[in-house]
């Protein structure tokens, strides 16, 4: 069964989370975390996203982000192009 179409709109706030398969680590070390944050910064510059809060744990992360444009999916595509596990958005 196909997933329902994600609702996007300007000024929306989303909770995005990503967890490793079988809760395995997604970050090897602090260098991995730094690269991840650099890529997130690039996504924010390209999309205009505003990150209000984030947490990076060894096996998952959370973002609280605002999308000034209706561009959550476009930003996640950019993020996945740079390499990332599947993420869930609430």
C-alpha positions as CSV (number, residue, x, y, z in Angstrom):
1,X,0.0,0.0,0.0
2,X,1.3,3.4,-0.9
3,X,2.1,6.0,1.7
4,X,-0.3,9.0,1.9
5,X,0.9,12.2,0.3
6,X,2.7,14.4,2.8
7,X,0.9,17.7,3.4
8,X,3.2,20.7,3.0
9,X,2.6,24.4,3.5
10,X,4.5,27.6,4.1
11,X,5.4,28.3,7.7
12,X,4.9,24.7,8.8
13,X,6.8,23.2,11.7
14,X,7.8,19.6,11.6
15,X,9.4,17.0,13.9
16,X,11.7,14.9,11.8
17,X,13.4,11.8,13.3
18,X,15.6,9.1,11.9
19,X,16.6,5.9,13.6
20,X,19.1,3.2,12.5
21,X,17.9,-0.2,11.4
22,X,17.3,-2.4,14.4
23,X,18.4,0.6,16.4
24,X,21.9,0.3,15.2
25,X,24.2,3.3,15.3
26,X,24.0,5.8,12.5
27,X,27.0,7.9,13.7
28,X,30.4,6.3,14.1
29,X,32.1,9.3,15.9
30,X,32.1,13.0,16.3
31,X,33.5,13.5,12.7
32,X,30.3,11.8,11.4
33,X,28.2,14.1,13.5
34,X,30.1,17.2,12.2
35,X,29.6,16.1,8.6
36,X,26.0,15.5,9.2
37,X,25.6,19.0,10.6
38,X,27.5,20.5,7.7
39,X,25.1,18.8,5.3
40,X,22.1,19.9,7.3
41,X,23.4,23.5,7.1
42,X,23.7,23.2,3.3
43,X,20.1,22.0,3.2
44,X,19.0,24.9,5.3
45,X,20.8,27.4,3.0
46,X,19.3,25.9,-0.1
47,X,15.7,25.6,1.2
48,X,15.4,28.4,3.8
49,X,14.6,25.9,6.6
50,X,15.0,27.1,10.1
51,X,16.1,24.5,12.6
52,X,14.7,25.4,16.0
53,X,16.1,22.4,17.9
54,X,18.0,19.2,17.1
55,X,19.5,16.3,19.0
56,X,22.0,13.7,17.6
57,X,22.1,10.4,19.5
58,X,24.3,7.5,18.5
59,X,21.5,5.6,16.9
60,X,19.0,8.4,15.9
61,X,18.4,12.1,15.5
62,X,15.5,14.5,15.9
63,X,15.0,17.9,14.2
64,X,12.4,20.5,15.0
65,X,12.3,22.6,11.8
66,X,10.2,25.3,10.1
67,X,9.8,25.5,6.4
68,X,9.2,29.0,5.2
69,X,8.2,27.5,1.8
70,X,6.2,24.4,1.2
71,X,9.5,22.5,0.7
72,X,9.9,19.7,3.3
73,X,10.1,16.9,0.6
74,X,12.5,18.9,-1.6
75,X,14.8,19.5,1.4
76,X,14.7,15.8,2.4
77,X,15.6,14.8,-1.1
78,X,18.7,17.1,-0.9
79,X,19.5,15.5,2.4
80,X,19.2,12.0,1.0
81,X,21.3,12.8,-2.0
82,X,24.1,13.6,0.5
83,X,23.5,10.2,2.3
84,X,21.1,9.6,5.1
85,X,19.0,6.8,6.5
86,X,15.2,6.9,5.9
87,X,13.6,9.5,8.2
88,X,10.1,9.8,9.6
89,X,8.3,13.2,9.7
90,X,5.5,13.9,12.2
